Amino acid sequence: MPNVYIERAGDGTYAVKENGQVVSGGHRTQKDAEDAAKKIAPDVRPDVERVRHTPKGEPDKWRKE
């Protein structure tokens, strides 16, 4: 089963990665990236990078979509 991730890029867009490689990028919203991930790997729940920051000022951990 592939590992599918949704990550925020430095330019503020979102990318879908599968096994460490970008397979779909430039999504304006996290929802658009989630929809693309479901089309790429419909049987896999992608890990989604949280874009919020904790009180310590660090990005939060991953969550399942």
Secondary structure, DSSP 8 states (H G I E B T S, - for coil): ---EEEEE-TTS-EEEEETTEEEEEEESSHHHHHHHHHHH-TTS--EEE---B-TTSSB--EEE-
